[in-house]
Amino acid sequence: MPTASKELREKMIERFGNIDIFGPQEYLINKGYILNNYEWIISPDIESFADIPEEDWDCIDFLIDEWDYGK
């Protein structure tokens, strides 16, 4: 069941034009993140969670909250 916040949905609409799965997923893949068999997005070049940019976190959180990635 979709549970992304109104603010997070608005960010996705502003960035990608909608709240479907494709914008945030493609953005992360194009930045080097990997989609594994469990629909979990991993960045191979990030040494620490503190190094993940806010824009990336927004997409990751949106995919988890709205599309149940990693669940």
PDB file of N, CA, C and O in Angstrom, chain B, residues numbered from 101:
ATOM      1  N   MET B 101       0.838  -1.171   0.000  1.00  0.00           N
ATOM      2  CA  MET B 101       0.000   0.000   0.000  1.00  0.00           C
ATOM      3  C   MET B 101       0.893   1.247   0.000  1.00  0.00           C
ATOM      4  O   MET B 101       1.797   1.351   0.829  1.00  0.00           O
ATOM      5  N   PRO B 102       0.652   2.196  -0.919  1.00  0.00           N
ATOM      6  CA  PRO B 102       1.466   3.406  -0.999  1.00  0.00           C
ATOM      7  C   PRO B 102       1.412   4.224   0.288  1.00  0.00           C
ATOM      8  O   PRO B 102       0.334   4.491   0.820  1.00  0.00           O
ATOM      9  N   THR B 103       2.575   4.616   0.778  1.00  0.00           N
ATOM     10  CA  THR B 103       2.620   5.395   2.016  1.00  0.00           C
ATOM     11  C   THR B 103       3.604   6.561   1.954  1.00  0.00           C
ATOM     12  O   THR B 103       3.941   7.135   2.989  1.00  0.00           O
ATOM     13  N   ALA B 104       4.069   6.920   0.752  1.00  0.00           N
ATOM     14  CA  ALA B 104       4.981   8.061   0.657  1.00  0.00           C
ATOM     15  C   ALA B 104       4.256   9.325   1.115  1.00  0.00           C
ATOM     16  O   ALA B 104       3.054   9.481   0.901  1.00  0.00           O
ATOM     17  N   SER B 105       4.995  10.205   1.737  1.00  0.00           N
ATOM     18  CA  SER B 105       4.398  11.446   2.230  1.00  0.00           C
ATOM     19  C   SER B 105       3.991  12.345   1.062  1.00  0.00           C
ATOM     20  O   SER B 105       4.471  12.192  -0.061  1.00  0.00           O
ATOM     21  N   LYS B 106       3.110  13.269   1.355  1.00  0.00           N
ATOM     22  CA  LYS B 106       2.676  14.241   0.350  1.00  0.00           C
ATOM     23  C   LYS B 106       3.883  15.033  -0.162  1.00  0.00           C
ATOM     24  O   LYS B 106       3.999  15.296  -1.359  1.00  0.00           O
ATOM     25  N   GLU B 107       4.773  15.407   0.748  1.00  0.00           N
ATOM     26  CA  GLU B 107       5.964  16.170   0.366  1.00  0.00           C
ATOM     27  C   GLU B 107       6.876  15.372  -0.571  1.00  0.00           C
ATOM     28  O   GLU B 107       7.405  15.908  -1.545  1.00  0.00           O
ATOM     29  N   LEU B 108       7.050  14.097  -0.265  1.00  0.00           N
ATOM     30  CA  LEU B 108       7.902  13.258  -1.105  1.00  0.00           C
ATOM     31  C   LEU B 108       7.260  13.041  -2.473  1.00  0.00           C
ATOM     32  O   LEU B 108       7.952  13.057  -3.491  1.00  0.00           O
ATOM     33  N   ARG B 109       5.962  12.842  -2.504  1.00  0.00           N
ATOM     34  CA  ARG B 109       5.269  12.720  -3.793  1.00  0.00           C
ATOM     35  C   ARG B 109       5.414  13.992  -4.603  1.00  0.00           C
ATOM     36  O   ARG B 109       5.642  13.933  -5.812  1.00  0.00           O
ATOM     37  N   GLU B 110       5.285  15.145  -3.957  1.00  0.00           N
ATOM     38  CA  GLU B 110       5.432  16.421  -4.650  1.00  0.00           C
ATOM     39  C   GLU B 110       6.838  16.588  -5.218  1.00  0.00           C
ATOM     40  O   GLU B 110       7.005  17.117  -6.317  1.00  0.00           O
ATOM     41  N   LYS B 111       7.846  16.139  -4.475  1.00  0.00           N
ATOM     42  CA  LYS B 111       9.225  16.199  -4.982  1.00  0.00           C
ATOM     43  C   LYS B 111       9.374  15.346  -6.239  1.00  0.00           C
ATOM     44  O   LYS B 111      10.027  15.762  -7.195  1.00  0.00           O
ATOM     45  N   MET B 112       8.777  14.165  -6.244  1.00  0.00           N
ATOM     46  CA  MET B 112       8.881  13.286  -7.404  1.00  0.00           C
ATOM     47  C   MET B 112       8.152  13.882  -8.602  1.00  0.00           C
ATOM     48  O   MET B 112       8.641  13.794  -9.728  1.00  0.00           O
ATOM     49  N   ILE B 113       6.996  14.483  -8.375  1.00  0.00           N
ATOM     50  CA  ILE B 113       6.265  15.135  -9.465  1.00  0.00           C
ATOM     51  C   ILE B 113       7.086  16.287 -10.024  1.00  0.00           C
ATOM     52  O   ILE B 113       7.155  16.464 -11.240  1.00  0.00           O
ATOM     53  N   GLU B 114       7.709  17.073  -9.152  1.00  0.00           N
ATOM     54  CA  GLU B 114       8.529  18.199  -9.585  1.00  0.00           C
ATOM     55  C   GLU B 114       9.731  17.727 -10.400  1.00  0.00           C
ATOM     56  O   GLU B 114      10.086  18.343 -11.405  1.00  0.00           O
ATOM     57  N   ARG B 115      10.348  16.644  -9.967  1.00  0.00           N
ATOM     58  CA  ARG B 115      11.562  16.155 -10.639  1.00  0.00           C
ATOM     59  C   ARG B 115      11.280  15.333 -11.877  1.00  0.00           C
ATOM     60  O   ARG B 115      11.977  15.453 -12.885  1.00  0.00           O
ATOM     61  N   PHE B 116      10.237  14.480 -11.799  1.00  0.00           N
ATOM     62  CA  PHE B 116      10.018  13.499 -12.863  1.00  0.00           C
ATOM     63  C   PHE B 116       8.684  13.648 -13.584  1.00  0.00           C
ATOM     64  O   PHE B 116       8.445  12.960 -14.577  1.00  0.00           O
ATOM     65  N   GLY B 117       7.819  14.525 -13.111  1.00  0.00           N
ATOM     66  CA  GLY B 117       6.543  14.765 -13.775  1.00  0.00           C
ATOM     67  C   GLY B 117       5.413  13.869 -13.339  1.00  0.00           C
ATOM     68  O   GLY B 117       4.280  14.047 -13.787  1.00  0.00           O
ATOM     69  N   ASN B 118       5.690  12.899 -12.468  1.00  0.00           N
ATOM     70  CA  ASN B 118       4.653  11.976 -11.985  1.00  0.00           C
ATOM     71  C   ASN B 118       5.185  11.211 -10.776  1.00  0.00           C
ATOM     72  O   ASN B 118       6.293  11.461 -10.303  1.00  0.00           O
ATOM     73  N   ILE B 119       4.380  10.281 -10.291  1.00  0.00           N
ATOM     74  CA  ILE B 119       4.834   9.475  -9.145  1.00  0.00           C
ATOM     75  C   ILE B 119       4.948   7.998  -9.510  1.00  0.00           C
ATOM     76  O   ILE B 119       4.819   7.127  -8.649  1.00  0.00           O
ATOM     77  N   ASP B 120       5.191   7.719 -10.790  1.00  0.00           N
ATOM     78  CA  ASP B 120       5.381   6.315 -11.132  1.00  0.00           C
ATOM     79  C   ASP B 120       6.779   5.856 -10.730  1.00  0.00           C
ATOM     80  O   ASP B 120       7.581   6.635 -10.214  1.00  0.00           O
ATOM     81  N   ILE B 121       7.045   4.618 -10.970  1.00  0.00           N
ATOM     82  CA  ILE B 121       8.272   3.970 -10.518  1.00  0.00           C
ATOM     83  C   ILE B 121       9.492   4.326 -11.382  1.00  0.00           C
ATOM     84  O   ILE B 121      10.630   4.258 -10.920  1.00  0.00           O
ATOM     85  N   PHE B 122       9.240   4.702 -12.626  1.00  0.00           N
ATOM     86  CA  PHE B 122      10.317   4.770 -13.603  1.00  0.00           C
ATOM     87  C   PHE B 122      11.291   5.930 -13.402  1.00  0.00           C
ATOM     88  O   PHE B 122      12.497   5.737 -13.551  1.00  0.00           O
ATOM     89  N   GLY B 123      10.816   7.110 -13.074  1.00  0.00           N
ATOM     90  CA  GLY B 123      11.706   8.258 -12.898  1.00  0.00           C
ATOM     91  C   GLY B 123      12.752   8.042 -11.825  1.00  0.00           C
ATOM     92  O   GLY B 123      13.947   8.130 -12.107  1.00  0.00           O
ATOM     93  N   PRO B 124      12.329   7.756 -10.581  1.00  0.00           N
ATOM     94  CA  PRO B 124      13.314   7.554  -9.518  1.00  0.00           C
ATOM     95  C   PRO B 124      14.219   6.344  -9.762  1.00  0.00           C
ATOM     96  O   PRO B 124      15.413   6.385  -9.463  1.00  0.00           O
ATOM     97  N   GLN B 125      13.651   5.280 -10.301  1.00  0.00           N
ATOM     98  CA  GLN B 125      14.446   4.075 -10.551  1.00  0.00           C
ATOM     99  C   GLN B 125      15.511   4.350 -11.607  1.00  0.00           C
ATOM    100  O   GLN B 125      16.674   4.002 -11.408  1.00  0.00           O
ATOM    101  N   GLU B 126      15.138   4.966 -12.721  1.00  0.00           N
ATOM    102  CA  GLU B 126      16.098   5.258 -13.785  1.00  0.00           C
ATOM    103  C   GLU B 126      17.170   6.245 -13.304  1.00  0.00           C
ATOM    104  O   GLU B 126      18.347   6.101 -13.633  1.00  0.00           O
ATOM    105  N   TYR B 127      16.753   7.238 -12.532  1.00  0.00           N
ATOM    106  CA  TYR B 127      17.698   8.214 -11.978  1.00  0.00           C
ATOM    107  C   TYR B 127      18.790   7.494 -11.184  1.00  0.00           C
ATOM    108  O   TYR B 127      19.980   7.744 -11.379  1.00  0.00           O
ATOM    109  N   LEU B 128      18.372   6.602 -10.292  1.00  0.00           N
ATOM    110  CA  LEU B 128      19.347   5.896  -9.453  1.00  0.00           C
ATOM    111  C   LEU B 128      20.232   4.964 -10.268  1.00  0.00           C
ATOM    112  O   LEU B 128      21.440   4.903 -10.039  1.00  0.00           O
ATOM    113  N   ILE B 129      19.655   4.246 -11.205  1.00  0.00           N
ATOM    114  CA  ILE B 129      20.438   3.339 -12.047  1.00  0.00           C
ATOM    115  C   ILE B 129      21.464   4.142 -12.855  1.00  0.00           C
ATOM    116  O   ILE B 129      22.614   3.724 -12.989  1.00  0.00           O
ATOM    117  N   ASN B 130      21.051   5.285 -13.387  1.00  0.00           N
ATOM    118  CA  ASN B 130      21.971   6.122 -14.161  1.00  0.00           C
ATOM    119  C   ASN B 130      23.099   6.694 -13.303  1.00  0.00           C
ATOM    120  O   ASN B 130      24.154   7.047 -13.830  1.00  0.00           O
ATOM    121  N   LYS B 131      22.889   6.789 -11.994  1.00  0.00           N
ATOM    122  CA  LYS B 131      23.930   7.270 -11.082  1.00  0.00           C
ATOM    123  C   LYS B 131      24.830   6.143 -10.586  1.00  0.00           C
ATOM    124  O   LYS B 131      25.754   6.393  -9.811  1.00  0.00           O
ATOM    125  N   GLY B 132      24.579   4.902 -11.018  1.00  0.00           N
ATOM    126  CA  GLY B 132      25.443   3.797 -10.650  1.00  0.00           C
ATOM    127  C   GLY B 132      24.881   2.865  -9.593  1.00  0.00           C
ATOM    128  O   GLY B 132      25.558   1.926  -9.174  1.00  0.00           O
ATOM    129  N   TYR B 133      23.656   3.109  -9.156  1.00  0.00           N
ATOM    130  CA  TYR B 133      23.033   2.198  -8.203  1.00  0.00           C
ATOM    131  C   TYR B 133      22.626   0.926  -8.954  1.00  0.00           C
ATOM    132  O   TYR B 133      22.415   0.949 -10.167  1.00  0.00           O
ATOM    133  N   ILE B 134      22.521  -0.163  -8.227  1.00  0.00           N
ATOM    134  CA  ILE B 134      22.205  -1.464  -8.819  1.00  0.00           C
ATOM    135  C   ILE B 134      20.891  -1.973  -8.253  1.00  0.00           C
ATOM    136  O   ILE B 134      20.644  -1.887  -7.050  1.00  0.00           O
ATOM    137  N   LEU B 135      20.063  -2.498  -9.120  1.00  0.00           N
ATOM    138  CA  LEU B 135      18.805  -3.109  -8.712  1.00  0.00           C
ATOM    139  C   LEU B 135      19.045  -4.609  -8.649  1.00  0.00           C
ATOM    140  O   LEU B 135      19.257  -5.250  -9.679  1.00  0.00           O
ATOM    141  N   ASN B 136      19.011  -5.179  -7.433  1.00  0.00           N
ATOM    142  CA  ASN B 136      19.277  -6.610  -7.322  1.00  0.00           C
ATOM    143  C   ASN B 136      17.976  -7.417  -7.337  1.00  0.00           C
ATOM    144  O   ASN B 136      16.901  -6.854  -7.539  1.00  0.00           O
ATOM    145  N   ASN B 137      18.067  -8.692  -7.129  1.00  0.00           N
ATOM    146  CA  ASN B 137      16.913  -9.582  -7.212  1.00  0.00           C
ATOM    147  C   ASN B 137      15.820  -9.277  -6.201  1.00  0.00           C
ATOM    148  O   ASN B 137      14.677  -9.701  -6.376  1.00  0.00           O
ATOM    149  N   TYR B 138      16.153  -8.558  -5.161  1.00  0.00           N
ATOM    150  CA  TYR B 138      15.168  -8.274  -4.118  1.00  0.00           C
ATOM    151  C   TYR B 138      14.567  -6.883  -4.257  1.00  0.00           C
ATOM    152  O   TYR B 138      13.953  -6.374  -3.318  1.00  0.00           O
ATOM    153  N   GLU B 139      14.739  -6.265  -5.420  1.00  0.00           N
ATOM    154  CA  GLU B 139      14.253  -4.922  -5.676  1.00  0.00           C
ATOM    155  C   GLU B 139      14.835  -3.904  -4.699  1.00  0.00           C
ATOM    156  O   GLU B 139      14.180  -2.923  -4.348  1.00  0.00           O
ATOM    157  N   TRP B 140      16.038  -4.139  -4.276  1.00  0.00           N
ATOM    158  CA  TRP B 140      16.686  -3.220  -3.346  1.00  0.00           C
ATOM    159  C   TRP B 140      17.762  -2.476  -4.100  1.00  0.00           C
ATOM    160  O   TRP B 140      18.487  -3.079  -4.891  1.00  0.00           O
ATOM    161  N   ILE B 141      17.882  -1.193  -3.880  1.00  0.00           N
ATOM    162  CA  ILE B 141      18.839  -0.392  -4.617  1.00  0.00           C
ATOM    163  C   ILE B 141      20.087  -0.194  -3.772  1.00  0.00           C
ATOM    164  O   ILE B 141      20.020   0.243  -2.623  1.00  0.00           O
ATOM    165  N   ILE B 142      21.227  -0.528  -4.367  1.00  0.00           N
ATOM    166  CA  ILE B 142      22.504  -0.471  -3.664  1.00  0.00           C
ATOM    167  C   ILE B 142      23.459   0.378  -4.495  1.00  0.00           C
ATOM    168  O   ILE B 142      23.462   0.281  -5.722  1.00  0.00           O
ATOM    169  N   SER B 143      24.248   1.188  -3.859  1.00  0.00           N
ATOM    170  CA  SER B 143      25.269   1.947  -4.566  1.00  0.00           C
ATOM    171  C   SER B 143      26.628   1.321  -4.304  1.00  0.00           C
ATOM    172  O   SER B 143      27.060   1.251  -3.154  1.00  0.00           O
ATOM    173  N   PRO B 144      27.300   0.869  -5.333  1.00  0.00           N
ATOM    174  CA  PRO B 144      28.587   0.203  -5.137  1.00  0.00           C
ATOM    175  C   PRO B 144      29.720   1.152  -4.777  1.00  0.00           C
ATOM    176  O   PRO B 144      30.734   0.707  -4.237  1.00  0.00           O
ATOM    177  N   ASP B 145      29.582   2.447  -5.058  1.00  0.00           N
ATOM    178  CA  ASP B 145      30.682   3.383  -4.848  1.00  0.00           C
ATOM    179  C   ASP B 145      30.529   4.256  -3.612  1.00  0.00           C
ATOM    180  O   ASP B 145      31.364   5.127  -3.367  1.00  0.00           O
ATOM    181  N   ILE B 146      29.496   4.042  -2.844  1.00  0.00           N
ATOM    182  CA  ILE B 146      29.265   4.843  -1.642  1.00  0.00           C
ATOM    183  C   ILE B 146      29.953   4.149  -0.467  1.00  0.00           C
ATOM    184  O   ILE B 146      29.684   2.982  -0.185  1.00  0.00           O
ATOM    185  N   GLU B 147      30.835   4.867   0.209  1.00  0.00           N
ATOM    186  CA  GLU B 147      31.551   4.280   1.345  1.00  0.00           C
ATOM    187  C   GLU B 147      30.745   4.344   2.631  1.00  0.00           C
ATOM    188  O   GLU B 147      30.934   3.519   3.525  1.00  0.00           O
ATOM    189  N   SER B 148      29.853   5.311   2.730  1.00  0.00           N
ATOM    190  CA  SER B 148      29.090   5.501   3.948  1.00  0.00           C
ATOM    191  C   SER B 148      27.710   6.045   3.580  1.00  0.00           C
ATOM    192  O   SER B 148      27.561   6.761   2.590  1.00  0.00           O
ATOM    193  N   PHE B 149      26.712   5.701   4.377  1.00  0.00           N
ATOM    194  CA  PHE B 149      25.379   6.257   4.142  1.00  0.00           C
ATOM    195  C   PHE B 149      25.405   7.779   4.195  1.00  0.00           C
ATOM    196  O   PHE B 149      24.585   8.436   3.554  1.00  0.00           O
ATOM    197  N   ALA B 150      26.337   8.342   4.951  1.00  0.00           N
ATOM    198  CA  ALA B 150      26.450   9.794   5.056  1.00  0.00           C
ATOM    199  C   ALA B 150      26.855  10.427   3.725  1.00  0.00           C
ATOM    200  O   ALA B 150      26.654  11.625   3.525  1.00  0.00           O
ATOM    201  N   ASP B 151      27.422   9.635   2.815  1.00  0.00           N
ATOM    202  CA  ASP B 151      27.856  10.141   1.511  1.00  0.00           C
ATOM    203  C   ASP B 151      26.747  10.170   0.468  1.00  0.00           C
ATOM    204  O   ASP B 151      26.954  10.695  -0.626  1.00  0.00           O
ATOM    205  N   ILE B 152      25.600   9.632   0.771  1.00  0.00           N
ATOM    206  CA  ILE B 152      24.506   9.589  -0.199  1.00  0.00           C
ATOM    207  C   ILE B 152      23.834  10.960  -0.252  1.00  0.00           C
ATOM    208  O   ILE B 152      23.380  11.468   0.773  1.00  0.00           O
ATOM    209  N   PRO B 153      23.769  11.564  -1.450  1.00  0.00           N
ATOM    210  CA  PRO B 153      23.141  12.884  -1.573  1.00  0.00           C
ATOM    211  C   PRO B 153      21.645  12.847  -1.245  1.00  0.00           C
ATOM    212  O   PRO B 153      20.988  11.817  -1.395  1.00  0.00           O
ATOM    213  N   GLU B 154      21.129  13.976  -0.800  1.00  0.00           N
ATOM    214  CA  GLU B 154      19.712  14.069  -0.433  1.00  0.00           C
ATOM    215  C   GLU B 154      18.799  13.690  -1.594  1.00  0.00           C
ATOM    216  O   GLU B 154      17.774  13.043  -1.380  1.00  0.00           O
ATOM    217  N   GLU B 155      19.148  14.075  -2.812  1.00  0.00           N
ATOM    218  CA  GLU B 155      18.329  13.742  -3.977  1.00  0.00           C
ATOM    219  C   GLU B 155      18.216  12.230  -4.162  1.00  0.00           C
ATOM    220  O   GLU B 155      17.160  11.716  -4.531  1.00  0.00           O
ATOM    221  N   ASP B 156      19.312  11.529  -3.903  1.00  0.00           N
ATOM    222  CA  ASP B 156      19.303  10.068  -4.006  1.00  0.00           C
ATOM    223  C   ASP B 156      18.433   9.466  -2.906  1.00  0.00           C
ATOM    224  O   ASP B 156      17.643   8.557  -3.161  1.00  0.00           O
ATOM    225  N   TRP B 157      18.581   9.979  -1.675  1.00  0.00           N
ATOM    226  CA  TRP B 157      17.765   9.479  -0.565  1.00  0.00           C
ATOM    227  C   TRP B 157      16.281   9.671  -0.850  1.00  0.00           C
ATOM    228  O   TRP B 157      15.467   8.797  -0.554  1.00  0.00           O
ATOM    229  N   ASP B 158      15.932  10.830  -1.432  1.00  0.00           N
ATOM    230  CA  ASP B 158      14.519  11.070  -1.757  1.00  0.00           C
ATOM    231  C   ASP B 158      13.990   9.973  -2.671  1.00  0.00           C
ATOM    232  O   ASP B 158      12.895   9.454  -2.454  1.00  0.00           O
ATOM    233  N   CYS B 159      14.760   9.624  -3.685  1.00  0.00           N
ATOM    234  CA  CYS B 159      14.326   8.574  -4.623  1.00  0.00           C
ATOM    235  C   CYS B 159      14.268   7.209  -3.939  1.00  0.00           C
ATOM    236  O   CYS B 159      13.317   6.454  -4.135  1.00  0.00           O
ATOM    237  N   ILE B 160      15.268   6.900  -3.151  1.00  0.00           N
ATOM    238  CA  ILE B 160      15.291   5.624  -2.431  1.00  0.00           C
ATOM    239  C   ILE B 160      14.096   5.531  -1.480  1.00  0.00           C
ATOM    240  O   ILE B 160      13.382   4.528  -1.464  1.00  0.00           O
ATOM    241  N   ASP B 161      13.885   6.588  -0.688  1.00  0.00           N
ATOM    242  CA  ASP B 161      12.752   6.597   0.250  1.00  0.00           C
ATOM    243  C   ASP B 161      11.427   6.474  -0.483  1.00  0.00           C
ATOM    244  O   ASP B 161      10.531   5.755  -0.041  1.00  0.00           O
ATOM    245  N   PHE B 162      11.304   7.174  -1.603  1.00  0.00           N
ATOM    246  CA  PHE B 162      10.063   7.107  -2.377  1.00  0.00           C
ATOM    247  C   PHE B 162       9.804   5.690  -2.872  1.00  0.00           C
ATOM    248  O   PHE B 162       8.683   5.194  -2.757  1.00  0.00           O
ATOM    249  N   LEU B 163      10.818   5.035  -3.421  1.00  0.00           N
ATOM    250  CA  LEU B 163      10.639   3.666  -3.921  1.00  0.00           C
ATOM    251  C   LEU B 163      10.284   2.696  -2.792  1.00  0.00           C
ATOM    252  O   LEU B 163       9.510   1.761  -2.995  1.00  0.00           O
ATOM    253  N   ILE B 164      10.841   2.915  -1.627  1.00  0.00           N
ATOM    254  CA  ILE B 164      10.512   2.068  -0.477  1.00  0.00           C
ATOM    255  C   ILE B 164       9.091   2.338   0.001  1.00  0.00           C
ATOM    256  O   ILE B 164       8.302   1.412   0.190  1.00  0.00           O
ATOM    257  N   ASP B 165       8.772   3.622   0.194  1.00  0.00           N
ATOM    258  CA  ASP B 165       7.470   3.986   0.775  1.00  0.00           C
ATOM    259  C   ASP B 165       6.315   3.801  -0.198  1.00  0.00           C
ATOM    260  O   ASP B 165       5.259   3.293   0.178  1.00  0.00           O
ATOM    261  N   GLU B 166       6.508   4.209  -1.434  1.00  0.00           N
ATOM    262  CA  GLU B 166       5.390   4.186  -2.390  1.00  0.00           C
ATOM    263  C   GLU B 166       5.284   2.868  -3.133  1.00  0.00           C
ATOM    264  O   GLU B 166       4.182   2.446  -3.484  1.00  0.00           O
ATOM    265  N   TRP B 167       6.403   2.212  -3.379  1.00  0.00           N
ATOM    266  CA  TRP B 167       6.412   1.017  -4.231  1.00  0.00           C
ATOM    267  C   TRP B 167       6.914  -0.235  -3.509  1.00  0.00           C
ATOM    268  O   TRP B 167       7.128  -1.262  -4.152  1.00  0.00           O
ATOM    269  N   ASP B 168       7.106  -0.173  -2.198  1.00  0.00           N
ATOM    270  CA  ASP B 168       7.477  -1.327  -1.387  1.00  0.00           C
ATOM    271  C   ASP B 168       8.796  -1.984  -1.795  1.00  0.00           C
ATOM    272  O   ASP B 168       8.952  -3.197  -1.649  1.00  0.00           O
ATOM    273  N   TYR B 169       9.739  -1.202  -2.299  1.00  0.00           N
ATOM    274  CA  TYR B 169      11.066  -1.771  -2.581  1.00  0.00           C
ATOM    275  C   TYR B 169      11.671  -2.274  -1.275  1.00  0.00           C
ATOM    276  O   TYR B 169      11.547  -1.632  -0.232  1.00  0.00           O
ATOM    277  N   GLY B 170      12.315  -3.409  -1.345  1.00  0.00           N
ATOM    278  CA  GLY B 170      13.016  -3.958  -0.197  1.00  0.00           C
ATOM    279  C   GLY B 170      12.124  -4.592   0.848  1.00  0.00           C
ATOM    280  O   GLY B 170      12.593  -4.938   1.932  1.00  0.00           O
ATOM    281  N   LYS B 171      10.856  -4.751   0.545  1.00  0.00           N
ATOM    282  CA  LYS B 171       9.946  -5.333   1.534  1.00  0.00           C
ATOM    283  C   LYS B 171       9.491  -6.698   1.107  1.00  0.00           C
ATOM    284  O   LYS B 171       8.719  -7.342   1.817  1.00  0.00           O
TER     285      LYS B 171
END
